[in-house]
Amino acid sequence: MIFESSKLKLEEVGVIHLSPGGDCLICKDLNSGGNVMYTVFRVLDHDLVRLVISLFENLGAEESALVDSFATENCHIFVFPYRKERPLQDFYMGDTMSLEKCEDICMNVILACMTSGLPWPFLYCILDQELLNLNKDDSVFFSYGVRLKSLSTDIREKDCVVACAGILMRLLESKAAVKADSYMLLQKKIASRSYSKFTELYRDVRMAATPAGKVGPIARFKIWFSIHKDRVFGILFWICLILVIVALAMLVTNAAFGDVPWLRIFINNFKWIGTESLLQ
């Protein structure tokens, strides 16, 4: 089967998946001599076509991952890049990698998300369906063969960031035993869904991943505080509560007796010993 637009002449060479709403295929571009491959969606569902078009129309053509979009016969064609898959879950060996290398790969996952050229609902599907791939140089790229029926217009950047953070935590899980700052920080932030932007996630991972010898005391304190802030606030709360109780006890004692007797232990009331004055 061949799909042709003003830019591309695509011939089907493989199937990624088939679905009632539309099929996801691998096609080669005959205009390039068949050397360039693409991920091609042949969508029959008109509502789904309108949804995909609306998601990508807000992205500039230069930054969008969508290569081409055109109608043909009784369907609509959406064209995305294609690369031979190297699934992250198959090629990532966290148990045998150094912590530094694991953290580098985590930062590459975030960078791939930040530069994806995809609307949030589409990116979320990639993350949720684990269509991430690991290059031999540890860079990360996406497969685009998502299940389009999973697209939701309710997805925002925050949802994508939380999903990405969950993937990173699983990648670093093998380093939990060594109490890696990056793992502990992600664990805290994910539990409270604190992340709302990819820049925040990248900043945290990069800061926590910096070797201890290369980071200043202020940055180290920030990392430590981010991890332990709940415990710190808990301790401060109890200290404040104890101080309030002590202050109230002093007020009640002073009102009842005109004095705070137990404070005398902090005051030197001895002025004379025999005939000797201690005031001299």
DRENDODREN-6754 format. One line per field, with one value per atom (N, C-alpha, C): residue number from 1; x, y, z. Coordinates in Angstrom, 1 decimal. Example, Ala and Ser with C-alpha at 12.3 -4.5 7.8 and 13.67 -1.06 7.14 Angstrom:
2
n (1;1;1;2;2;2)
u (13.2;12.3;13.2;12.8;13.7;12.9)
v (-5.7;-4.5;-3.3;-2.2;-1.1;0.0)
w (7.8;7.8;7.8;7.1;7.1;7.9)
! end
This chain:
280
n (1;1;1;2;2;2;3;3;3;4;4;4;5;5;5;6;6;6;7;7;7;8;8;8;9;9;9;10;10;10;11;11;11;12;12;12;13;13;13;14;14;14;15;15;15;16;16;16;17;17;17;18;18;18;19;19;19;20;20;20;21;21;21;22;22;22;23;23;23;24;24;24;25;25;25;26;26;26;27;27;27;28;28;28;29;29;29;30;30;30;31;31;31;32;32;32;33;33;33;34;34;34;35;35;35;36;36;36;37;37;37;38;38;38;39;39;39;40;40;40;41;41;41;42;42;42;43;43;43;44;44;44;45;45;45;46;46;46;47;47;47;48;48;48;49;49;49;50;50;50;51;51;51;52;52;52;53;53;53;54;54;54;55;55;55;56;56;56;57;57;57;58;58;58;59;59;59;60;60;60;61;61;61;62;62;62;63;63;63;64;64;64;65;65;65;66;66;66;67;67;67;68;68;68;69;69;69;70;70;70;71;71;71;72;72;72;73;73;73;74;74;74;75;75;75;76;76;76;77;77;77;78;78;78;79;79;79;80;80;80;81;81;81;82;82;82;83;83;83;84;84;84;85;85;85;86;86;86;87;87;87;88;88;88;89;89;89;90;90;90;91;91;91;92;92;92;93;93;93;94;94;94;95;95;95;96;96;96;97;97;97;98;98;98;99;99;99;100;100;100;101;101;101;102;102;102;103;103;103;104;104;104;105;105;105;106;106;106;107;107;107;108;108;108;109;109;109;110;110;110;111;111;111;112;112;112;113;113;113;114;114;114;115;115;115;116;116;116;117;117;117;118;118;118;119;119;119;120;120;120;121;121;121;122;122;122;123;123;123;124;124;124;125;125;125;126;126;126;127;127;127;128;128;128;129;129;129;130;130;130;131;131;131;132;132;132;133;133;133;134;134;134;135;135;135;136;136;136;137;137;137;138;138;138;139;139;139;140;140;140;141;141;141;142;142;142;143;143;143;144;144;144;145;145;145;146;146;146;147;147;147;148;148;148;149;149;149;150;150;150;151;151;151;152;152;152;153;153;153;154;154;154;155;155;155;156;156;156;157;157;157;158;158;158;159;159;159;160;160;160;161;161;161;162;162;162;163;163;163;164;164;164;165;165;165;166;166;166;167;167;167;168;168;168;169;169;169;170;170;170;171;171;171;172;172;172;173;173;173;174;174;174;175;175;175;176;176;176;177;177;177;178;178;178;179;179;179;180;180;180;181;181;181;182;182;182;183;183;183;184;184;184;185;185;185;186;186;186;187;187;187;188;188;188;189;189;189;190;190;190;191;191;191;192;192;192;193;193;193;194;194;194;195;195;195;196;196;196;197;197;197;198;198;198;199;199;199;200;200;200;201;201;201;202;202;202;203;203;203;204;204;204;205;205;205;206;206;206;207;207;207;208;208;208;209;209;209;210;210;210;211;211;211;212;212;212;213;213;213;214;214;214;215;215;215;216;216;216;217;217;217;218;218;218;219;219;219;220;220;220;221;221;221;222;222;222;223;223;223;224;224;224;225;225;225;226;226;226;227;227;227;228;228;228;229;229;229;230;230;230;231;231;231;232;232;232;233;233;233;234;234;234;235;235;235;236;236;236;237;237;237;238;238;238;239;239;239;240;240;240;241;241;241;242;242;242;243;243;243;244;244;244;245;245;245;246;246;246;247;247;247;248;248;248;249;249;249;250;250;250;251;251;251;252;252;252;253;253;253;254;254;254;255;255;255;256;256;256;257;257;257;258;258;258;259;259;259;260;260;260;261;261;261;262;262;262;263;263;263;264;264;264;265;265;265;266;266;266;267;267;267;268;268;268;269;269;269;270;270;270;271;271;271;272;272;272;273;273;273;274;274;274;275;275;275;276;276;276;277;277;277;278;278;278;279;279;279;280;280;280)
u (0.8;0.0;0.9;0.5;1.3;0.4;1.0;0.4;1.2;0.6;1.4;0.9;1.8;1.5;2.4;2.4;3.3;4.7;5.0;6.4;6.9;6.0;6.4;5.6;6.3;5.6;6.0;5.0;5.3;4.7;5.6;5.2;5.3;4.2;4.2;5.2;6.0;6.9;6.8;6.0;5.8;4.7;4.3;3.1;3.6;3.3;3.7;2.5;1.3;0.1;-1.1;-2.2;-3.4;-4.5;-5.4;-6.4;-7.7;-8.8;-10.1;-10.1;-9.4;-9.4;-8.5;-7.4;-6.4;-5.2;-4.4;-3.3;-2.0;-1.0;0.4;1.3;1.9;2.7;4.2;5.0;6.4;6.4;6.8;6.8;8.2;8.5;9.7;9.3;10.1;9.8;10.5;9.7;10.2;10.8;10.5;11.1;12.5;12.9;14.3;15.1;14.5;15.1;14.9;13.9;13.6;14.6;15.4;16.4;15.9;14.9;14.3;13.0;13.0;11.8;11.0;9.7;8.8;7.8;7.3;6.2;5.0;4.0;2.9;1.6;0.7;-0.6;-1.6;-2.4;-3.5;-4.8;-5.4;-6.5;-7.8;-8.7;-10.1;-11.1;-10.9;-11.9;-11.7;-12.8;-12.8;-12.6;-13.2;-13.0;-11.6;-11.0;-9.6;-8.7;-9.0;-8.3;-8.3;-9.5;-9.6;-8.9;-8.9;-8.2;-6.7;-6.1;-4.6;-4.3;-5.0;-4.8;-4.8;-5.8;-5.9;-4.7;-4.2;-3.1;-1.8;-1.6;-0.4;-0.4;-1.7;-1.8;-1.2;-1.1;-0.5;1.0;1.6;3.0;3.5;4.6;5.2;5.7;5.7;6.1;7.6;8.4;9.8;10.1;9.3;9.6;8.8;7.8;7.0;7.6;7.4;7.9;7.0;5.9;5.0;5.6;6.0;6.7;5.7;4.6;3.6;2.2;1.2;-0.2;-1.0;-1.8;-2.6;-3.7;-4.7;-5.9;-5.7;-6.1;-6.1;-7.2;-7.9;-9.1;-10.0;-10.2;-11.2;-10.5;-9.2;-8.4;-7.6;-6.9;-6.0;-4.6;-3.6;-2.2;-1.4;-0.8;0.1;1.4;2.5;3.8;4.8;5.5;6.5;7.8;8.9;10.2;10.1;11.0;11.2;12.6;12.9;14.3;14.1;15.1;15.1;15.1;14.2;14.0;15.2;15.5;16.4;15.8;14.8;13.9;14.8;14.5;15.2;15.2;14.0;13.9;14.7;15.1;15.9;17.4;17.8;19.2;19.8;18.9;19.4;19.8;21.0;21.5;21.9;21.0;21.2;22.1;21.9;22.7;24.2;24.5;26.0;26.6;25.7;26.2;26.6;27.5;27.8;26.7;26.6;25.6;25.6;26.8;27.0;26.4;26.6;26.1;24.6;24.1;22.6;22.0;22.6;22.0;22.2;23.2;23.4;22.2;21.9;20.8;19.5;19.3;18.1;18.0;19.1;19.0;18.8;19.2;19.0;17.5;16.9;15.4;14.7;15.1;14.4;14.6;15.8;16.1;15.3;15.2;14.4;12.9;12.4;11.0;11.0;12.0;12.0;12.1;12.7;12.9;12.1;11.0;10.3;9.6;9.1;8.3;6.9;6.4;5.1;4.2;2.9;1.9;1.9;1.5;1.6;0.8;-0.4;-1.1;-0.3;0.3;1.1;2.3;3.0;4.2;3.8;2.7;2.3;2.1;1.5;1.3;2.6;3.6;4.9;5.5;5.4;5.9;5.1;3.8;2.9;3.1;3.3;3.4;4.9;5.8;7.2;7.8;7.6;8.2;9.5;10.4;11.7;12.8;13.8;14.9;16.2;17.2;18.5;19.5;20.2;21.3;22.5;23.5;24.7;25.5;25.3;26.0;25.2;24.2;23.4;22.4;22.3;21.2;19.9;18.8;17.5;16.7;15.9;15.0;13.7;12.6;11.3;10.9;10.1;9.3;7.9;7.3;6.1;4.8;5.0;3.8;2.9;2.4;1.4;0.1;-0.7;-2.1;-2.9;-3.3;-3.9;-5.2;-5.9;-7.1;-6.9;-5.6;-5.3;-5.1;-5.1;-4.9;-6.0;-5.6;-6.6;-6.3;-7.3;-7.0;-6.8;-7.1;-6.9;-5.5;-4.6;-3.2;-2.4;-1.7;-0.9;0.6;1.4;2.9;3.1;2.4;2.6;2.4;1.4;1.2;2.3;2.9;4.1;5.3;5.5;6.6;6.5;5.4;5.2;5.4;4.9;5.2;6.6;7.3;8.8;9.5;9.2;9.9;9.7;8.5;8.3;9.2;9.5;10.4;11.8;12.2;13.6;13.8;12.8;12.9;13.1;12.4;12.6;14.0;14.5;15.8;16.9;16.6;17.6;17.3;16.3;15.9;17.0;17.8;19.0;20.0;20.0;20.9;20.3;19.2;18.5;19.4;20.0;20.8;22.0;22.5;23.6;23.1;21.8;21.2;21.6;21.5;21.8;20.9;21.4;20.7;19.6;19.9;18.9;17.7;17.9;16.8;16.0;16.6;15.9;15.1;15.7;15.0;13.7;13.9;12.8;11.7;12.1;11.1;10.2;10.9;10.2;9.2;9.7;9.0;7.8;8.0;6.9;5.8;6.2;5.1;4.2;4.7;3.9;3.5;3.8;3.5;4.0;5.2;5.7;6.1;6.4;6.9;5.7;5.9;5.0;5.6;6.9;7.6;8.9;9.2;10.4;11.7;11.7;12.9;13.2;12.1;12.3;12.9;12.4;12.8;14.3;14.6;16.0;17.0;16.5;17.4;17.7;16.6;16.8;17.7;17.5;18.3;19.8;20.0;21.3;22.0;21.4;22.0;22.3;21.4;21.6;22.6;22.8;23.7;25.1;25.3;26.7;27.5;28.8;29.6;29.9;29.9;30.0;31.2;32.3;33.4;33.3;32.3;32.2;31.0;30.4;29.2;29.5;29.1;29.3;28.5;28.8;28.0;26.6;26.3;24.9;24.1;24.7;23.9;23.7;24.7;24.6;23.5;23.4;22.4;21.0;20.9;19.6;19.1;20.1;19.7;19.3;20.1;19.8;18.4;18.2;16.9;15.7;15.9;14.8;14.4;15.4;15.1;14.6;15.1;14.7;13.8;13.2;12.5;11.3;10.6;9.5;9.9;11.1;11.6;12.0;12.6;13.1;11.9;10.8;9.6;8.9;9.0;8.4;9.1;10.4;11.2;10.9;10.9;10.7;9.3;8.3;7.0;6.9;7.6;7.5;8.3;9.4;10.2;9.3;8.6;7.8;6.6;6.0;4.9;5.4;6.6;7.1;7.4;7.9;8.2;6.9;5.8;4.5;4.0;4.1;3.6;4.4;5.7;6.6;6.2;5.9;5.6;4.2;3.2;1.9;2.1;2.9;3.1;3.7;4.6;5.2;4.2;3.3;2.2;1.3;0.9;-0.1;0.6;1.8;2.5;2.7;3.1;3.3;2.0;0.9;-0.4;-0.9;-0.6;-1.1;-0.2;1.1;2.0;2.8;2.6;3.4;4.9;5.2;6.6;6.6;7.8;7.9;9.0;8.6;9.6;10.7;10.3;11.3;12.3;12.1;13.2;14.4;14.1;15.2;16.4;16.3;17.4;18.5;18.0;18.9;19.5;19.0;19.5;20.3;21.4;22.3;21.8;21.1;20.5;21.4;22.5;23.5;24.3;24.1;24.9;25.9;25.7;26.6;26.9;28.1;28.5;29.2;28.5;29.1;29.2;30.4;30.6;31.1;31.3;31.8;30.8;30.9;29.9;30.4;29.4;29.7;29.5;29.1;28.9;30.2;31.2;32.5;33.2)
v (-1.2;0.0;1.3;2.2;3.5;4.7;5.6;6.8;8.0;8.9;9.9;11.3;12.2;13.6;14.5;15.8;16.7;16.5;15.9;15.8;14.3;13.4;12.0;11.0;9.9;8.8;7.6;7.2;6.2;4.8;3.8;2.4;1.6;0.9;0.1;-1.0;-1.2;-2.3;-3.1;-2.6;-3.3;-2.8;-3.6;-3.2;-3.1;-1.9;-1.8;-2.3;-1.9;-2.4;-2.0;-2.8;-2.5;-2.3;-1.3;-1.0;-0.5;-0.6;-0.2;1.3;2.2;3.6;3.9;3.1;3.3;2.5;2.3;1.4;2.2;1.6;2.2;1.3;1.9;1.2;1.7;0.9;1.3;1.5;2.7;2.9;3.5;3.2;3.8;4.9;5.9;7.0;6.7;6.4;6.1;7.3;8.5;9.7;9.9;9.2;9.2;8.0;7.2;6.0;4.8;5.0;4.0;3.9;4.9;4.8;5.5;6.2;6.9;6.2;5.9;5.2;6.1;5.8;6.7;5.8;6.3;5.7;6.4;5.6;6.2;5.7;6.6;6.3;6.5;5.4;5.5;5.5;6.7;6.8;6.9;6.1;6.0;6.8;6.9;7.5;9.0;9.7;11.1;11.9;11.5;12.2;12.2;11.0;10.9;11.7;11.8;12.7;14.1;14.6;16.0;16.2;15.2;15.3;15.5;14.6;14.6;15.9;16.4;17.6;18.8;18.8;19.9;19.9;18.8;18.7;19.3;19.0;19.4;20.8;21.3;22.6;23.8;23.6;24.7;24.6;23.6;23.5;24.2;24.9;25.4;24.3;24.5;23.4;23.1;24.0;23.8;22.9;23.0;22.3;21.0;20.8;19.6;18.4;17.3;16.0;15.4;16.0;15.5;15.9;14.9;15.2;15.6;15.0;15.3;14.8;15.5;15.1;15.4;14.4;14.6;13.6;14.0;13.1;12.3;11.1;10.2;9.2;9.1;8.2;8.4;7.3;7.4;7.5;7.9;8.0;9.2;9.4;10.5;9.9;10.5;9.9;10.9;10.4;11.2;10.5;11.3;10.7;11.2;10.3;10.6;9.9;10.4;9.7;8.2;7.4;6.0;5.7;5.0;4.5;3.1;2.3;0.9;0.9;0.2;0.3;-0.4;0.3;-0.3;0.0;-0.8;-0.5;-0.2;0.9;1.2;0.1;-0.5;-1.5;-2.8;-3.0;-4.1;-3.8;-2.6;-2.2;-1.5;-1.1;-0.4;-1.4;-1.5;-2.5;-1.7;-1.3;-0.5;-1.2;-2.5;-3.3;-3.3;-3.2;-3.3;-1.9;-0.9;0.5;1.2;2.2;3.1;4.0;4.6;5.5;6.7;7.2;8.4;8.1;6.9;6.6;6.5;5.9;5.8;7.2;8.1;9.4;10.2;9.9;10.6;10.1;8.9;8.4;9.0;9.1;9.8;11.2;11.9;13.3;13.3;12.3;12.2;11.9;11.1;10.9;12.2;13.0;14.3;15.2;15.3;16.1;15.7;14.4;13.9;14.4;14.4;14.9;16.4;17.1;18.6;19.0;18.2;18.6;17.7;17.1;16.1;16.6;17.9;18.4;17.7;17.3;16.6;17.4;17.4;17.9;17.0;17.5;16.8;15.4;15.4;14.1;13.0;13.4;12.4;12.0;12.9;12.6;11.7;12.0;11.2;9.7;9.5;8.2;7.4;8.1;7.5;7.1;8.0;7.6;6.5;6.6;5.6;4.2;4.2;3.0;2.5;3.3;3.0;2.8;3.8;3.7;4.5;4.3;5.0;4.0;4.5;3.7;4.3;3.4;3.8;3.6;4.7;4.6;4.0;3.6;3.0;4.1;5.4;6.5;7.0;6.3;6.6;7.7;8.2;9.2;8.4;9.2;8.5;9.1;8.2;8.6;7.9;8.4;7.8;7.0;6.0;5.3;6.0;6.2;7.0;6.2;4.8;4.0;3.9;5.0;4.9;4.4;4.1;3.7;5.0;5.5;6.8;6.9;5.8;5.8;6.2;6.2;6.5;8.0;8.8;10.2;10.9;11.8;12.6;14.1;14.9;16.3;16.9;16.1;16.5;16.5;15.9;15.8;17.1;17.4;18.7;18.3;19.3;19.1;18.4;18.8;18.2;16.7;16.2;14.7;14.0;14.7;14.1;14.1;15.2;15.2;14.2;14.0;13.0;11.6;11.3;10.0;9.8;10.9;10.8;10.5;11.2;11.0;9.6;9.0;7.6;6.7;7.0;6.1;6.3;7.5;7.8;7.0;7.0;6.4;4.9;4.3;2.9;2.6;3.5;3.4;3.4;4.2;4.4;3.5;2.6;1.8;0.9;0.4;-0.5;0.3;1.6;2.4;2.8;2.3;2.7;2.3;1.1;0.6;1.5;2.2;3.1;4.5;4.7;5.9;7.1;6.8;7.9;9.1;10.3;11.5;11.6;11.3;11.5;10.6;9.3;8.4;8.9;9.3;9.7;11.0;11.9;13.1;12.9;12.0;11.7;11.0;10.1;9.4;10.4;11.4;12.4;13.2;13.7;14.6;13.9;12.6;11.9;11.7;11.3;11.0;12.2;13.4;14.6;15.3;14.6;15.2;16.6;16.9;18.2;18.8;17.9;18.4;18.9;20.0;20.5;20.9;21.0;21.4;20.5;20.2;19.4;20.1;21.4;22.2;21.9;21.8;21.5;20.1;19.2;17.8;17.7;18.3;18.3;19.0;20.1;20.8;19.9;19.3;18.4;17.2;16.6;15.4;15.8;16.9;17.3;17.8;18.5;18.9;17.7;16.8;15.6;14.7;14.7;13.8;14.3;15.6;16.1;15.5;15.0;14.4;15.3;14.8;15.6;16.5;16.1;17.0;18.2;18.2;19.3;20.2;20.0;20.9;21.6;22.8;23.6;23.3;23.8;23.4;23.9;25.0;25.5;24.6;24.1;23.2;21.9;21.4;20.2;20.3;21.5;21.7;21.7;22.3;22.3;20.9;20.0;18.6;17.9;18.1;17.5;17.9;19.2;19.8;19.3;19.2;18.7;17.3;16.5;15.1;15.0;15.8;15.6;16.7;17.5;18.7;18.3;17.2;16.8;16.5;15.8;15.5;16.8;17.7;19.0;19.7;19.9;20.6;19.9;18.6;17.9;18.2;18.2;18.5;19.9;20.8;22.3;22.4;21.7;21.8;21.4;20.3;19.8;20.7;21.3;22.3;23.5;24.0;25.2;24.9;23.7;23.3;23.2;22.6;22.6;24.0;24.9;26.2;27.0;26.7;27.3;26.8;25.5;25.0;25.5;25.7;26.2;27.7;28.5;29.9;30.0;29.1;29.2;28.8;27.8;27.4;28.5;29.3;30.4;31.5;31.7;32.8;32.3;31.1;30.6;30.6;30.2;30.2;31.6;32.5;33.9;34.5;34.2;34.8;34.2;32.9;32.3;32.6;32.7;32.9;34.2;35.0;36.2;36.0;34.7;34.4;33.1;32.8;31.5;30.7;30.0;29.4;28.5;27.8;26.8;27.5;28.8;29.6;29.9;29.8;30.1;29.3;28.1;27.2;27.9;28.9;29.5;30.8;31.1;32.4;32.1;32.9;32.7;33.6;32.9;33.6;33.7;33.1;33.2;34.5;35.3;36.6;36.6;35.8;35.7;34.3;34.0;32.7;33.1;32.9;33.4;34.9;35.4;36.9;37.4;36.4;36.9;37.2;38.3;38.7;38.2;37.6;37.1;38.2;39.4;40.4;41.2;41.0;41.7;41.2)
w (0.0;0.0;0.0;-0.8;-0.9;-0.5;0.3;0.7;0.1;-0.6;-1.2;-0.9;-0.5;-0.3;-1.2;-1.0;-1.8;-1.5;-0.3;0.2;0.1;0.4;0.6;-0.2;-0.6;-1.2;-0.4;0.4;1.5;1.1;1.2;1.0;2.2;2.6;3.8;3.7;4.8;4.8;6.1;7.1;8.3;9.1;10.1;11.0;12.4;13.1;14.5;15.3;15.0;15.6;14.8;14.9;14.2;15.3;15.1;16.0;15.3;16.0;15.3;14.8;15.6;15.2;14.1;14.0;13.0;13.2;12.2;12.2;12.3;12.9;13.0;12.2;11.2;10.2;10.1;9.6;9.2;7.7;7.2;5.8;5.3;4.1;3.5;2.5;2.4;1.5;0.2;-0.8;-2.2;-2.8;-2.4;-3.0;-2.6;-1.5;-1.0;-1.4;-2.3;-2.7;-1.7;-0.8;0.2;1.3;1.5;2.5;3.8;3.8;5.0;5.4;6.7;7.2;8.1;8.2;9.0;9.7;10.9;11.6;11.1;10.6;9.9;10.5;10.9;11.4;10.3;10.0;9.1;10.0;10.1;11.1;10.3;10.7;10.1;10.9;12.2;13.1;12.9;12.5;12.2;13.4;14.5;15.8;16.3;16.1;16.5;15.6;14.3;13.4;13.8;14.2;14.6;15.9;16.8;18.1;17.8;17.0;16.8;16.1;15.1;14.4;15.4;16.3;17.2;18.2;18.6;19.5;18.9;17.6;17.0;16.4;16.2;15.5;16.3;17.7;18.5;18.6;18.0;17.9;16.6;16.7;15.5;14.6;13.3;12.4;12.6;13.0;13.1;14.3;15.4;16.6;16.7;15.8;15.9;15.4;16.1;15.7;14.6;14.3;13.2;11.9;11.1;9.8;8.7;8.7;7.6;8.1;7.5;7.8;6.6;6.1;4.9;4.9;4.1;3.9;2.6;2.7;1.5;1.5;0.4;0.3;1.6;2.3;3.5;4.8;4.8;6.1;6.1;7.2;7.4;7.8;7.2;7.5;8.3;9.4;10.2;10.2;9.9;9.7;10.8;11.4;12.4;12.1;12.7;12.4;12.9;12.3;12.7;12.9;14.0;14.2;14.7;14.4;14.9;16.4;17.1;18.5;19.3;20.4;21.4;22.7;23.1;24.3;25.5;26.2;27.4;28.4;28.6;29.6;29.3;28.1;27.7;27.7;27.4;27.3;28.5;29.4;30.6;31.6;32.1;33.0;34.3;35.1;36.3;37.3;37.4;38.4;38.2;36.9;36.5;36.2;36.1;35.8;37.0;36.8;38.0;38.2;39.4;39.8;38.9;38.6;37.7;36.3;35.8;34.4;34.5;35.5;35.6;35.7;36.4;36.6;35.3;34.5;33.2;32.2;32.3;31.4;31.9;33.2;33.7;33.2;33.2;32.6;31.1;30.4;29.0;28.7;29.6;29.5;29.6;30.6;30.8;29.6;29.1;27.9;26.7;26.5;25.4;25.5;26.7;26.9;26.7;27.1;27.0;25.5;24.7;23.3;22.3;22.8;22.1;20.9;20.9;19.9;19.8;21.0;21.1;22.0;21.7;22.7;23.9;25.1;26.3;26.3;25.7;25.7;24.9;23.8;23.0;23.8;24.4;25.2;26.4;27.0;28.1;27.7;26.5;26.0;25.8;25.3;25.1;26.4;27.4;28.8;29.4;29.3;29.9;29.3;28.0;27.2;27.1;27.8;27.9;26.5;25.6;24.3;24.2;25.2;25.3;24.9;24.2;23.7;24.1;24.3;24.7;23.6;23.2;22.2;22.8;22.0;22.5;23.2;22.9;23.6;24.8;25.2;26.4;26.2;25.0;24.7;24.5;24.6;24.6;23.5;22.8;21.8;21.9;21.3;21.4;20.2;20.5;19.4;19.4;18.3;18.2;18.0;18.1;17.8;19.0;19.5;20.6;20.2;21.2;20.9;21.0;19.8;19.7;20.5;20.7;21.5;22.9;23.4;24.8;25.0;23.9;24.0;24.8;25.6;26.4;26.4;26.2;26.2;27.6;28.6;30.0;30.5;29.7;30.1;30.0;31.1;31.1;31.3;31.3;31.6;32.9;33.9;35.3;35.2;34.5;34.4;33.7;32.7;32.0;32.9;33.7;34.5;35.6;36.2;37.2;36.7;35.4;34.8;34.5;34.1;33.8;35.1;36.1;37.4;37.9;37.7;38.1;37.3;36.0;35.2;35.8;36.1;36.6;37.9;38.8;40.1;39.9;38.9;38.6;38.1;37.3;36.8;37.9;38.9;40.0;41.2;41.0;42.2;42.6;41.7;42.0;42.9;42.9;43.7;45.0;45.4;46.6;47.8;47.7;48.8;49.2;48.2;48.5;48.9;49.1;49.5;48.5;47.2;46.3;46.5;46.5;46.7;45.7;44.4;43.3;43.6;44.0;44.2;45.4;46.5;47.7;47.4;46.6;46.3;45.4;44.4;43.6;44.4;45.3;46.1;46.9;47.5;48.3;47.4;46.2;45.4;44.7;44.3;43.6;44.6;45.8;46.9;47.0;46.9;47.1;45.8;44.7;43.3;43.3;43.7;43.8;42.4;41.5;40.2;39.3;38.6;37.7;36.3;36.3;35.1;34.9;33.7;33.4;33.8;33.8;34.2;35.7;36.5;37.9;38.1;37.4;37.5;37.1;36.0;35.5;36.5;37.0;38.0;39.2;39.7;40.9;40.7;39.5;39.2;39.0;38.2;37.9;39.2;40.1;41.3;42.2;42.3;43.2;42.6;41.3;40.7;40.7;41.0;40.9;42.0;41.7;42.7;43.8;45.1;46.3;46.2;45.6;45.6;44.7;43.9;42.9;43.2;44.3;44.7;46.0;46.1;47.2;48.4;49.6;50.8;50.7;50.1;50.0;49.2;48.0;47.2;47.9;48.6;49.3;50.4;51.0;52.1;51.4;50.2;49.6;49.2;48.8;48.5;49.8;50.8;52.1;52.6;52.5;53.1;52.2;50.9;50.1;50.5;50.8;51.2;52.6;53.5;54.9;55.5;54.6;55.1;56.0;55.6;56.5;57.9;58.0;59.4;60.1;59.4;60.0;60.5;59.6;60.0;61.2;61.2;62.4;63.7;63.6;64.8;65.3;64.3;64.7;65.3;64.7;65.3;66.7;67.1;68.5;69.4;68.9;69.7;70.0;68.9;69.1;70.1;70.0;70.9;72.3;72.5;73.9;74.5;73.6;74.1;74.4;73.6;73.9;75.3;75.5;76.8;77.9;77.8;78.9;79.2;78.1;78.2;79.0;78.6;79.2;80.7;81.0;82.4;83.2;82.6;83.3;83.6;82.6;82.8;83.9;83.9;84.9;86.3;86.4;87.7;88.2;87.4;87.8;88.2;87.5;87.9;89.2;89.5;90.7;92.0;91.8;92.9;92.9;91.8;91.7;91.5;91.1;90.9;90.1;89.6;88.9;89.6;90.7;91.6;90.9;89.9;89.3;88.5;88.3;87.6;88.5;89.8;90.8;90.6;90.1;89.9;89.0;88.1;87.2;87.8;89.1;89.7;90.9;91.1;92.2;93.4;94.3;95.4;96.7;96.6;97.7;97.7;98.7;98.7;99.8;100.9;102.0;102.4;102.7;103.4;104.7;105.8;107.1;107.1;107.3;107.3;106.0;105.0;103.7;102.7;102.1;101.0;99.7;98.9;97.6;96.6;97.0;96.0;95.7;96.5;96.3;95.1)
! end
